[in-house]
Amino acid sequence: MAEFTMELNDEQKEVRDWLHGFAADVIRPAAAEWDEREETPWPVIQEAAKVGIYSLDFYAQQYFDPTGLGIPMAMEELFWGDAGIALSIVGTGLAAVGVLANGTEEQIGTWIPQMYGDANDVKVAAFCSSEPDAGSDVASMRTRAVYDEAKDEWVLNGTKTWATNGGIANVHVVVAVVDPELGSKGHASFIVPPGTPGLSQGQKFKKHGIRASHTAEVILDNVRVPGSCLLGGKEKLDERLARAREKARQGGERVKNAAMATFEASRPAVGAMAVGTARAAYEVALDYATTREQFGRPIVDNQGVAFQLADMRTSIDAARLLVWRASWMAINGKPFTAAEGSMSKLFASETAKKVTAQAIQILGGNGYTREYPVERMHRDAAIYTIFEGTSEIQRLVIARTLAGVPIR
Ligand SMILES: Cc1cc2nc3c(=O)[nH]c(=O)nc-3n(C[C@H](O)[C@H](O)[C@H](O)COP(=O)(O)OP(=O)(O)OC[C@H]3O[C@@H](n4cnc5c(N)ncnc54)[C@H](O)[C@@H]3O)c2cc1C
């Protein structure tokens, strides 16, 4: 286990500065344009691929940083640049993690390279779990996967929604029901390869924020995929379903399941994105407050403004510490006995919403216009309390964990 320290090591500082440079020189200058266009910023993703930021190798390196800080540090810097563009760069990672977590070595080797493409021909991937009637309540998912034994194929039918990169992805990872009797334990994940007939994009959403990130419905109409596209394989699925049926017969599982532990480990990354956006808005506000003069002095000379900045910075630092703690716990295999991952996501996302609103207030009329970036940052920040589990769901998870009752 790495020794505890509050300081980044030299290697981490080097990576952080390199990412910050990319965020400042490439992402931030493009932010307003892609927000207005509401389109995937392919040229920026391509730039990221050229320098090695858009690749599985990069994320794997950060993930295996023994302190656990590699991923949160990377997320904070990229999202400091711009949340919409950064999500376009890291969104493929959601699908890649789905394959890494559940796939066989062969599936990982086959599909992950096709998710990213290469610097000359970048591709993106989508992770499709949410449905119109299954958001927070994942167990009520309806998309069905039925096995056609004669052809060794799975047939997928249903409608997915809110899929980041949905419909424009080269590879879609789709979660579907294989045994409706088992609730969320009867779900399995499937690869839908490029060009598979029956998969189409539904509505593309026009959003409040993170508008450079593509979000859409994905329609699955008799989509047939080979048996080899079931992540983990049929044998493992059959064993898992048999265990779940046996537990259901014994009166249900009373312990926190493995999926919950996975969420606890991944939520700090979303918290880190929120810290990046909050820090960006705070920096703009601090700079403005020290240069804008009213009543013959910089507005920061008024306690009403200065104290807001003090609170903003304090909350951001507290959020980062919660994120770092949870990330350190995850890499060191510490049990999340107080749902520390959810805590970090809850506090950081609420902080981003509040701090970006305070930044608008400090910039006055300018803050309310698109001439300055804080109104965009405020629109972007609203996503953090919604996706990857809403703030209410984080509170529910924390409270039930503390009370020692099952999450569901
Ligand atoms: C921009 C964007 C990108 C996304 N990307 C993806 C993606 O790539 N893949 C994917 O699968 N999904 C994605 N999502 C979906 C996202 O995870 C869901 O929107 C989220 O889980 C909430 O589900 P919902 O929108 O159906 O809200 P609902 O679950 O309907 O919730 C509505 C409100 O009710 C509250 N609520 C619900 N249940 C409870 C409860 N038990 N107690 C208290 N309050 C409750 C919620 O907190 C919320 O305030 C994305 C969403 C957005 C907006």
The ligand as an SDF file (V2000), in Angstrom:
LIG
                    3D

 53 58  0  0  0  0  0  0  0  0999 V2000
  -26.4290   14.0400  -20.3480 C   0  0  0  0  0  0  0  0  0  0  0  0
  -26.7180   12.6710  -19.8410 C   0  0  0  0  0  0  0  0  0  0  0  0
  -25.8570   11.6170  -20.1590 C   0  0  0  0  0  0  0  0  0  0  0  0
  -26.1350   10.3340  -19.7230 C   0  0  0  0  0  0  0  0  0  0  0  0
  -25.3290    9.2920  -20.1410 N   0  0  0  0  0  0  0  0  0  0  0  0
  -25.7400    8.0270  -19.9000 C   0  0  0  0  0  0  0  0  0  0  0  0
  -25.0610    6.9180  -20.5120 C   0  0  0  0  0  0  0  0  0  0  0  0
  -24.0620    7.0910  -21.2350 O   0  0  0  0  0  0  0  0  0  0  0  0
  -25.5450    5.6690  -20.3210 N   0  0  0  0  0  0  0  0  0  0  0  0
  -26.6430    5.4370  -19.5440 C   0  0  0  0  0  0  0  0  0  0  0  0
  -27.0310    4.2770  -19.4070 O   0  0  0  0  0  0  0  0  0  0  0  0
  -27.2860    6.4480  -18.9260 N   0  0  0  0  0  0  0  0  0  0  0  0
  -26.8750    7.7410  -19.0960 C   0  0  0  0  0  0  0  0  0  0  0  0
  -27.5560    8.7860  -18.5180 N   0  0  0  0  0  0  0  0  0  0  0  0
  -28.7420    8.5040  -17.7000 C   0  0  0  0  0  0  0  0  0  0  0  0
  -28.6050    8.9080  -16.2490 C   0  0  0  0  0  0  0  0  0  0  0  0
  -27.7780    8.0290  -15.5550 O   0  0  0  0  0  0  0  0  0  0  0  0
  -30.0330    9.0050  -15.6720 C   0  0  0  0  0  0  0  0  0  0  0  0
  -30.6140   10.1820  -16.2210 O   0  0  0  0  0  0  0  0  0  0  0  0
  -30.0590    9.0370  -14.1820 C   0  0  0  0  0  0  0  0  0  0  0  0
  -29.7030    7.7870  -13.6460 O   0  0  0  0  0  0  0  0  0  0  0  0
  -31.4350    9.4280  -13.6250 C   0  0  0  0  0  0  0  0  0  0  0  0
  -32.4660    8.6910  -14.2120 O   0  0  0  0  0  0  0  0  0  0  0  0
  -33.7540    9.4540  -14.7800 P   0  0  0  0  0  0  0  0  0  0  0  0
  -33.2850   10.5510  -15.6430 O   0  0  0  0  0  0  0  0  0  0  0  0
  -34.6660    8.4500  -15.3640 O   0  0  0  0  0  0  0  0  0  0  0  0
  -34.4350   10.1160  -13.5040 O   0  0  0  0  0  0  0  0  0  0  0  0
  -35.4710    9.4240  -12.4910 P   0  0  0  0  0  0  0  0  0  0  0  0
  -34.8920    8.1440  -11.9890 O   0  0  0  0  0  0  0  0  0  0  0  0
  -36.8200    9.3850  -13.0970 O   0  0  0  0  0  0  0  0  0  0  0  0
  -35.4740   10.4870  -11.2980 O   0  0  0  0  0  0  0  0  0  0  0  0
  -36.2300   11.6830  -11.3390 C   0  0  0  0  0  0  0  0  0  0  0  0
  -36.0930   12.3800   -9.9800 C   0  0  0  0  0  0  0  0  0  0  0  0
  -36.6280   11.5280   -8.9480 O   0  0  0  0  0  0  0  0  0  0  0  0
  -35.6410   11.3000   -7.9600 C   0  0  0  0  0  0  0  0  0  0  0  0
  -35.7700    9.9390   -7.4060 N   0  0  0  0  0  0  0  0  0  0  0  0
  -35.9210    8.7770   -8.0980 C   0  0  0  0  0  0  0  0  0  0  0  0
  -35.9790    7.7360   -7.2460 N   0  0  0  0  0  0  0  0  0  0  0  0
  -35.8610    8.2500   -5.9980 C   0  0  0  0  0  0  0  0  0  0  0  0
  -35.8320    7.7040   -4.6790 C   0  0  0  0  0  0  0  0  0  0  0  0
  -35.9420    6.3850   -4.4760 N   0  0  0  0  0  0  0  0  0  0  0  0
  -35.6850    8.5490   -3.6320 N   0  0  0  0  0  0  0  0  0  0  0  0
  -35.5800    9.8910   -3.8200 C   0  0  0  0  0  0  0  0  0  0  0  0
  -35.5800   10.4730   -5.0420 N   0  0  0  0  0  0  0  0  0  0  0  0
  -35.7220    9.6690   -6.1030 C   0  0  0  0  0  0  0  0  0  0  0  0
  -34.3150   11.4780   -8.6780 C   0  0  0  0  0  0  0  0  0  0  0  0
  -33.2760   11.7680   -7.7660 O   0  0  0  0  0  0  0  0  0  0  0  0
  -34.6220   12.6400   -9.6080 C   0  0  0  0  0  0  0  0  0  0  0  0
  -34.5040   13.8400   -8.9050 O   0  0  0  0  0  0  0  0  0  0  0  0
  -27.2610   10.0940  -18.9030 C   0  0  0  0  0  0  0  0  0  0  0  0
  -28.1140   11.1550  -18.5520 C   0  0  0  0  0  0  0  0  0  0  0  0
  -27.8570   12.4210  -19.0220 C   0  0  0  0  0  0  0  0  0  0  0  0
  -28.8300   13.5270  -18.6690 C   0  0  0  0  0  0  0  0  0  0  0  0
  1  2  1  0
  2  3  1  0
  2 52  2  0
  3  4  2  0
  4  5  1  0
  4 50  1  0
  5  6  2  0
  6  7  1  0
  6 13  1  0
  7  8  2  0
  7  9  1  0
  9 10  1  0
 10 11  2  0
 10 12  1  0
 12 13  2  0
 13 14  1  0
 14 15  1  0
 14 50  1  0
 15 16  1  0
 16 17  1  0
 16 18  1  0
 18 19  1  0
 18 20  1  0
 20 21  1  0
 20 22  1  0
 22 23  1  0
 23 24  1  0
 24 25  2  0
 24 26  1  0
 24 27  1  0
 27 28  1  0
 28 29  2  0
 28 30  1  0
 28 31  1  0
 31 32  1  0
 32 33  1  0
 33 34  1  0
 33 48  1  0
 34 35  1  0
 35 36  1  0
 35 46  1  0
 36 37  1  0
 36 45  1  0
 37 38  2  0
 38 39  1  0
 39 40  1  0
 39 45  2  0
 40 41  1  0
 40 42  2  0
 42 43  1  0
 43 44  2  0
 44 45  1  0
 46 47  1  0
 46 48  1  0
 48 49  1  0
 50 51  2  0
 51 52  1  0
 52 53  1  0
M  END
$$$$
